[in-house]
Amino acid sequence: MNTETTRREFLYKLGLTTTGITVIPSWFASCSPKPENAVGMFFNISLAEWSLNKMLFANEITNLDFPVVAKQEFGIDGIEYVNAFFKDKAQDQVYLTDLKQRCDDNGVTSLLIMCDDEGYLGDLDDAKRDEAVDNHKKWVEAAKFLGCHSIRVNAYGIGAREEVAAAATNGLRSLSEFAKDFDINVIVENHGSYSSDGEWLATVIRNTEMKNCGTLPDFGNFCIESGESGCVQEYDRYKGVEEMIPFAKGVSAKSNNFDEEGNCIETDYARMLTIVKDAGYTGYIGIEYEGSKLSEYEGIRATKALLERIGSAM
């Protein structure tokens, strides 16, 4: 497949190309659907960029297209970036200005940047941990420029449970101290290994003693240990979210497969949203579709419909 041709065809359908130049027409914001939460919902719906990772890796769309796609295709006005899709652009002011303008033109709010592959914030080696902290600083600055409230990081390290907890606490505290001056939160997702243990992660966050250090509970991602055949040790997802939600500054609604009634097979959304609501959380819940049976667009729409159906009934 010619990915460049595919991307041009995609953008043409959205009305975003003319004579080979990508543009945002002045009429776009007025003709795009207005995002409206179902009546009575206690949360807003956002879209995590990872939900479109296949299209992004295939260059069918780019990170610059993401705000437009979220609004035009799904009527969603809150977005969560993944740094992998603009890895070399964290300090590119021209690029970031373009991205911010696309959000502003279309009434889209940038919420957070999910940051990976910048080193281990829980590394037991002090020098490597300090380097990881430094590597994340550019994303704090980019998040501030784009109008985000947080960057999402990983509390990963190799070693004994208590040793990694102490190292992660140190790394997160250092990064949070830097981010505090930018009014940016540093939030940790349950993302494998010790971080998928809700009690462990809650303790780490609490011990940083930083108000701008929190969590991003994900409805999935509770595999503590993987093997050749898949996950060999999994933490209870409902217990984990309950332990992390008091520190949450965002929530990720993971979805993979759906039954004939439109319910997520892996997670009881009614039970999970009850935990979130009972904790007093009223912010954004981000759609993160990772399935393969539905297309990315179909999976996003199915997750959005599920959130709206259950959320409006609570």
PyMOL commands that set and color helices and strands:
alter all, ss='L'
color gray80, all
select helices_A, chain A and resi 3-14+28-31+49-57+63-74+83-86+93-105+126-146+161-180+193-196+198-208+237-247+269-278+296-311
alter helices_A, ss='H'
color red, helices_A
select strands_A, chain A and resi 17-18+21-22+44-48+78-82+109-114+150-153+185-189+213-216+223-227+230-234+251-255+284-289
alter strands_A, ss='S'
color yellow, strands_A
deselect
rebuild
show_as cartoon
